[in-house]
Amino acid sequence: MTEVGFMGEMTSLERIRAVMRGEMPDHLPVVPQSFMFAMSDGGYSIGTVNRKPAVMAKCHLECREKYGYDGCIMDVDDSTLAEACGAKVIYREDNVAVVKESEPLLKDLRQIDDLKLPDPKADGRLPEWLETTSRIAEKIGREAMVMGRADQGPFNLLCILRGTQEFMMDLFEEDEEVIFHALEWCAKAHISFAKAQLEAGANITSMGDAYASPNLVSPAIYQKFALPYERQVVEAVQTEDLPYSIHICGDTTKIIGAMGRTGARLLEVDWKLDMETARKEVPADIVLMGNVNPSDPLYLGSPEDVDAAVRAVVEATKGYGLIISSGCAIGANTSPENMRAFVAAARRYGACENIMELRHSAIQ
């Protein structure tokens, strides 16, 4: 991050764009992964509103206004794109919808060609996601970050369509060309939805590729079967003005360097990854977003614990290429006091003056 000065207070979007350009903002932006919290804070469970764009957008907008953070991440669950492909989904009133893993859509990876690529404007709940994004972008898209997540990345999507256990076995037993062909199909499905999110008004879009995490597969598996298709998505979707982001849950220490070679200009990193290590492993022009633990301290801890965790993230990175966020989705039952402490700490420790002091102290 260059030490470029700023004139007065920035808007949230100006703040985000300054960080994306490697410049110094008035203070580091803070964008919590708050979709479940936002619904709960608005008086709803995510399971009761996941087909109600007007309600979801209202909750996101009111939550951002109430707590003062710099953008909204439009997300609902990790089963919507799979559902639009034909997967069976279990709806839960008090929680997110999940794919019915006991009845996977694909009995064999070769069946992938029997599926119809989903139309984001017509199939399943994809139109509801897009309408929610559009409603949010209409209100704040010129002043704040609007991330319209495009649900699951290619590796994740194929894992869900095939069934986790079955796909893990396929990785070792199936013809690699069959796997690659299926991943190519999933990449096309994701790209179509990601582009639709941008058309709906999002100024950033993204994927979740949790099953590609070292917590489930080896770094070698990641580099062979997930990384190439993440790159393919980035090349197809990202533009100079519209960044793309990749989020992989878990301890990504062993693959964070490879993630930095996807071409994505933003990486959302989970709390299990040391931020100082991440900042050293990833090129300076790639922004890191994270990575306060959504469980402890955001849910289980006190406001003082939250404050300390935010401070640790800022100090670990010296504020270089950083958007302060939670390491993953913030739980619906997180206390308002902790959310307020989270944003307040980001403003305090991410202030330009504090960042300059941190860097000056590091040099001495």
Secondary structure by P-SEA (a helix, b strand, c coil): cccccccccccaaaaaaaaaaccccccbbbbcccaaaaaaaaccccccccccaaaaaaaaaaaaaacccccccccccccaaaaaabbbbbbbccbbbbccccccccccccccccccccccccccaaaaaaaaaaaaaacccccbbbbbcccccaaaaaaaaacaaaaaaaaccccaaaaaaaaaaaaaaaaaaaaaaaaaccccccccccccccccccaaaaacccaaaaaaaaaacccccbbbbbbbcccccccaaaaaacccccccccccccaaaaaaaccccbbbccccccccccccccaaaaaaaaaaaaaacccccccccccccccccccaaaaaaaaaaaaacccaaaaaaaaaaaac
